Amino acid sequence: MAKKSTIHDIAKELNITASTVSRALSGNTRISESTREAVLEKAKQLNYQHNQIASALRSGRTYTIGVMVPTADRSFFSKVVRSIEEEVGRAGYNVIICQSYDRQKNERDNIEALLRLRADGIIASIAKESRDVEHFQQLRQRKVPLILFDRVSSQLEVSRVVIDDFLGAYRATAHLIEQGYQRIAHFAGLQHINIYQDRFRGYRQALQDYGLAFDEKRVLYFQDLLIEDGMYGIRQLLALPQPPDAVFSASDYAALGAMQILKESGIRIPQDFGLAGFANEPFTSFVEPGLTTVEQHSRQIGAAAANLFLEEIQAEPDQYVFRKVVLTPELIVRASSQRQI
């Protein structure tokens, strides 16, 4: 049987110390990128197999990280997860993916399972049901790194990555106004959730800044903002004595539902009615007309969250300063709102 390669073999080949090899393999940020790449390439050439159990016993780390999302079948969350896997994978970490299905009990159970598995940290987007975040507090008490993204909580003193949802909503609403729409409605999400609260605020601020009256009857609140919600919502709005002439939806899916009903009703888009969504889901560029939407930069969110975790895991627990990363969204203008072309 061939003798297994060790970190000492790699060190000898590269004329560096075994401790440097160990740090490079574990993703220590103090090791230069060129050295780390050389170590990884030599490890591959020598068919080095990392003994994760022995490493965990020595370092107290398992080199696993839990990533918890509401659901993995949404384009946004799947792209975030992929980006996290790529970033932490280069540092030698494996990812355990958990889904909460937007239920607080599932979220709590996932955290307990990840703690039993001794995950080195957790990156999460909070479930819609979680109005309190007590189940996350135990992570802070145990000094387990917790990074939040997208849906976050002001009750938790942790690092987080978000986009400027207020700005994204403001730009989408302002765009509709600039295209000549005057009675703009809003499909809103649950207002205890930060992203939907900020999108509602951006919508309302744009109306105010452009001198348009806010009408509560033109705002409909939904738990999930699905296609079915958009279909129901647009029927309600069209039945108003003075129906809107545009909708800014906090979700592309609800906007798609509205589009279907408008088409069935013979209402022309964008000539008679404008539509804008949020998230830049893959289907938005394929529907006819193409749906104006807000790009969330999911890959950048994942990369930023992963790097925050790697920073925190390398730092002294009592010295690490929690950070908030805010990315700028991009308005993607398509035919569903371009009445002035």
C-alpha distance (Angstrom), angle and dihedral (degrees) to the residues before:
residue distance angle dihedral
M1 . . .
A2 3.78 . .
K3 3.77 116.0 .
K4 3.82 112.5 -106.8
S5 3.77 116.6 -115.8
T6 3.80 117.9 -116.2
I7 3.78 135.8 -163.0
H8 3.81 86.7 -99.5
D9 3.82 89.8 61.5
I10 3.80 90.3 51.6
A11 3.81 90.9 46.8
K12 3.82 91.8 51.2
E13 3.80 92.5 49.5
L14 3.82 92.4 50.8
N15 3.80 96.4 36.3
I16 3.81 92.8 -123.8
T17 3.81 133.0 115.5
A18 3.79 123.9 -82.8
S19 3.81 89.1 -123.2
T20 3.81 89.8 58.1
V21 3.80 89.6 51.5
S22 3.79 90.6 49.4
R23 3.79 92.3 50.3
A24 3.81 92.1 47.1
L25 3.80 91.8 51.2
S26 3.80 91.5 49.0
G27 3.80 93.1 51.6
N28 3.79 97.6 -111.7
T29 3.81 105.9 179.7
R30 3.82 91.7 -143.8
I31 3.80 89.6 70.8
S32 3.80 113.6 87.7
E33 3.79 119.4 -112.4
S34 3.82 91.9 -119.0
T35 3.81 92.5 52.9
R36 3.79 92.4 46.1
E37 3.81 91.9 50.7
A38 3.81 91.0 48.3
V39 3.81 91.0 50.8
L40 3.80 93.3 48.2
E41 3.82 91.7 48.2
K42 3.80 92.8 48.8
A43 3.81 91.0 46.2
K44 3.79 88.6 54.3
Q45 3.81 92.2 48.6
L46 3.81 91.8 50.2
N47 3.82 91.9 44.3
Y48 3.79 89.6 -123.0
Q49 3.81 112.7 -172.6
H50 3.78 113.9 -154.2
N51 3.81 111.3 -132.5
Q52 3.79 98.0 -139.9
I53 3.81 95.4 -179.2
A54 3.79 93.4 53.0
S55 3.78 90.6 44.3
A56 3.79 91.3 51.5
L57 3.80 91.2 50.8
R58 3.80 91.2 51.0
S59 3.79 99.4 42.4
G60 3.78 103.3 26.4
R61 3.82 89.0 -121.7
T62 3.78 130.4 113.4
Y63 3.81 95.2 -164.6
T64 3.78 90.2 -130.0
I65 3.79 126.6 120.2
G66 3.79 128.0 -166.7
V67 3.80 118.8 -133.5
M68 3.80 112.9 -166.1
V69 3.81 120.8 -168.0
P70 3.81 132.4 169.4
T71 3.81 89.9 -118.6
A72 3.78 133.1 -11.1
D73 3.81 96.2 -148.7
R74 3.81 95.3 74.9
S75 3.78 115.0 95.3
F76 3.81 92.3 -130.4
F77 3.81 95.6 54.9
S78 3.80 95.3 39.7
K79 3.81 90.5 54.2
V80 3.81 91.6 47.6
V81 3.81 91.0 50.8
R82 3.81 92.5 48.1
S83 3.79 91.5 51.1
I84 3.81 91.7 48.7
E85 3.81 90.8 50.0
E86 3.80 91.4 51.5
E87 3.81 94.1 49.1
V88 3.82 99.8 44.2
G89 3.81 91.2 37.7
R90 3.78 89.6 64.8
A91 3.80 87.0 56.5
G92 3.82 92.6 51.8
Y93 3.81 98.7 -99.6
N94 3.78 128.1 136.1
V95 3.81 121.6 -147.1
I96 3.80 127.6 -132.4
I97 3.81 110.2 -161.3
C98 3.81 119.4 -149.8
Q99 3.80 129.5 -179.3
S100 3.80 123.6 -150.4
Y101 3.82 95.9 -171.8
D102 3.82 83.4 -143.3
R103 3.83 91.7 -69.6
Q104 3.77 121.8 129.2
K105 3.81 93.4 -146.2
N106 3.80 91.5 55.5
E107 3.78 89.4 47.8
R108 3.81 91.5 52.1
D109 3.83 92.1 46.5
N110 3.82 91.0 49.2
I111 3.79 91.7 52.7
E112 3.80 91.9 49.8
A113 3.81 91.1 49.1
L114 3.80 92.5 49.6
L115 3.80 90.7 49.0
R116 3.82 90.3 51.4
L117 3.80 88.4 51.9
R118 3.82 87.7 50.6
A119 3.80 94.0 -124.8
D120 3.79 110.3 -170.3
G121 3.80 92.1 -132.1
I122 3.79 146.2 -21.0
I123 3.80 131.9 -122.6
A124 3.80 111.0 -164.6
S125 3.79 147.8 169.9
I126 3.80 109.5 -149.5
A127 3.82 121.4 -113.1
K128 3.80 119.5 -113.6
E129 3.81 91.5 -119.9
S130 3.81 93.4 56.6
R131 3.78 104.2 97.9
D132 3.80 89.0 153.4
V133 3.79 122.6 41.9
E134 3.78 101.9 -157.8
H135 3.80 91.3 126.9
F136 3.81 89.0 62.0
Q137 3.80 92.3 51.3
Q138 3.81 92.2 74.0
L139 3.80 88.4 65.5
R140 3.78 90.3 58.4
Q141 3.82 90.7 45.6
R142 3.81 90.1 53.7
K143 3.82 91.0 43.9
V144 3.81 91.3 -119.7
P145 3.83 108.9 154.5
L146 3.80 112.3 -110.3
I147 3.79 121.2 -170.9
L148 3.81 119.3 -174.4
F149 3.79 126.1 -158.7
D150 3.80 136.3 -175.0
R151 3.82 98.2 -13.7
V152 3.78 104.7 45.5
S153 3.81 137.9 160.5
S154 3.78 131.1 -128.5
Q155 3.82 87.5 -150.8
L156 3.80 90.9 72.0
E157 3.79 122.9 72.7
V158 3.80 97.5 -147.2
S159 3.78 138.8 115.5
R160 3.79 115.4 -84.6
V161 3.79 143.1 -176.5
V162 3.79 121.4 -148.3
I163 3.76 140.0 152.3
D164 3.79 120.9 -123.5
D165 3.81 95.5 -95.5
F166 3.79 91.2 175.5
L167 3.80 91.5 57.1
G168 3.80 93.2 45.1
A169 3.80 92.1 52.4
Y170 3.79 92.0 43.6
R171 3.79 92.5 53.2
A172 3.81 93.3 46.9
T173 3.81 92.5 50.0
A174 3.80 93.0 43.0
H175 3.80 89.5 51.5
L176 3.81 91.1 54.4
I177 3.81 90.3 49.8
E178 3.80 91.9 49.0
Q179 3.81 88.9 52.8
G180 3.81 88.4 60.1
Y181 3.80 102.2 -98.9
Q182 3.81 111.3 143.2
R183 3.82 108.0 177.7
I184 3.80 104.5 51.4
A185 3.80 119.2 178.9
H186 3.80 127.9 -162.3
F187 3.79 132.8 -140.4
A188 3.81 101.1 -151.7
G189 3.80 133.4 -168.8
L190 3.80 129.2 -137.8
Q191 3.78 107.2 -53.1
H192 3.81 97.6 -140.5
I193 3.81 86.8 68.8
N194 3.80 112.9 87.0
I195 3.81 98.0 -137.4
Y196 3.81 95.1 52.4
Q197 3.78 92.4 42.5
D198 3.81 90.4 53.6
R199 3.81 93.1 45.5
F200 3.79 90.3 52.4
R201 3.82 90.5 49.0
G202 3.81 91.2 50.3
Y203 3.81 91.3 50.4
R204 3.79 92.7 49.3
Q205 3.81 94.3 45.0
A206 3.80 91.6 52.8
L207 3.80 90.9 53.1
Q208 3.79 89.9 50.3
D209 3.80 95.1 46.9
Y210 3.81 91.9 50.5
G211 3.81 93.5 46.5
L212 3.80 97.5 -111.2
A213 3.79 120.9 141.9
F214 3.80 119.0 -112.2
D215 3.81 112.8 -129.4
E216 3.82 117.2 -167.4
K217 3.82 90.1 -155.7
R218 3.80 88.8 66.1
V219 3.82 93.2 59.3
L220 3.81 117.1 82.8
Y221 3.81 121.3 -174.4
F222 3.81 122.6 -147.0
Q223 3.78 133.8 -178.7
D224 3.78 96.8 -142.3
L225 3.83 108.0 11.8
L226 3.79 92.2 -140.7
I227 3.81 128.8 162.6
E228 3.80 89.4 -93.7
D229 3.80 90.5 53.6
G230 3.79 90.7 53.6
M231 3.82 91.3 49.7
Y232 3.79 91.3 50.2
G233 3.78 93.2 42.7
I234 3.80 97.4 51.9
R235 3.82 90.7 49.9
Q236 3.81 88.8 54.4
L237 3.78 92.3 48.6
L238 3.80 95.3 46.9
A239 3.81 89.0 53.4
L240 3.83 92.3 60.3
P241 3.84 117.0 109.8
Q242 3.81 87.1 -116.6
P243 3.81 105.4 25.8
P244 3.81 121.4 -159.5
D245 3.78 122.7 -102.2
A246 3.83 95.3 -147.0
V247 3.79 142.0 22.6
F248 3.77 129.7 -149.1
S249 3.79 106.0 -161.6
A250 3.81 124.6 -162.0
S251 3.81 86.3 -142.4
D252 3.80 133.6 45.2
Y253 3.80 90.1 -141.8
A254 3.80 94.2 59.7
A255 3.81 89.4 45.8
L256 3.81 88.9 53.4
G257 3.81 90.4 53.0
A258 3.79 90.0 51.3
M259 3.80 90.5 49.4
Q260 3.79 91.9 55.5
I261 3.82 93.6 52.9
L262 3.81 93.1 44.4
K263 3.81 89.9 53.6
E264 3.81 91.8 48.1
S265 3.80 89.3 50.3
G266 3.80 92.8 53.1
I267 3.80 92.9 -114.6
R268 3.78 109.9 147.8
I269 3.80 120.1 -127.6
P270 3.02 119.8 -120.6
Q271 3.81 98.6 -2.7
D272 3.82 95.6 62.7
F273 3.79 101.2 14.9
G274 3.80 135.0 23.5
L275 3.80 127.3 -148.3
A276 3.81 133.7 -165.8
G277 3.79 128.3 171.7
F278 3.79 138.1 -177.2
A279 3.85 132.7 -116.6
N280 3.82 104.0 35.9
E281 3.79 93.3 -116.6
P282 3.84 113.3 -165.4
F283 3.81 93.8 -105.0
T284 3.82 93.5 58.8
S285 3.80 92.7 81.7
F286 3.82 93.7 46.5
V287 3.81 102.9 49.2
E288 3.79 119.4 91.2
P289 2.94 113.3 -91.1
G290 3.80 97.1 25.8
L291 3.80 111.7 -114.6
T292 3.81 120.9 -115.1
T293 3.79 107.4 -132.8
V294 3.80 147.2 154.5
E295 3.81 120.0 -97.7
Q296 3.83 111.9 -135.6
H297 3.82 98.2 -166.2
S298 3.81 93.7 -129.8
R299 3.81 95.1 177.8
Q300 3.80 91.4 54.0
I301 3.81 90.5 47.6
G302 3.81 90.7 54.3
A303 3.79 93.6 46.9
A304 3.81 92.5 48.2
A305 3.82 92.4 48.6
A306 3.81 91.3 49.0
N307 3.79 92.4 49.9
L308 3.80 91.4 49.0
F309 3.80 88.4 54.5
L310 3.81 92.3 49.0
E311 3.81 90.2 49.2
E312 3.79 92.7 50.3
I313 3.81 96.5 44.7
Q314 3.81 90.1 54.3
A315 3.81 94.9 46.8
E316 3.78 130.7 84.2
P317 3.85 105.8 -96.2
D318 3.80 94.7 -129.7
Q319 3.81 93.7 46.9
Y320 3.79 102.7 45.5
V321 3.81 114.7 111.3
F322 3.80 113.6 -148.2
R323 3.79 114.4 -124.0
K324 3.78 136.3 -154.8
V325 3.80 117.6 -148.8
V326 3.81 115.1 -162.6
L327 3.81 117.7 -169.8
T328 3.80 123.6 -159.6
P329 3.83 114.4 -118.1
E330 3.79 122.5 -137.4
L331 3.79 125.6 -134.5
I332 3.81 110.1 -133.5
V333 3.81 107.1 -158.1
R334 3.79 116.4 -154.8
A335 3.80 136.8 163.3
S336 3.83 97.5 -78.5
S337 3.82 90.6 78.9
Q338 3.81 105.5 23.7
R339 3.78 100.2 105.3
Q340 3.80 93.9 146.5
I341 3.83 96.1 60.2
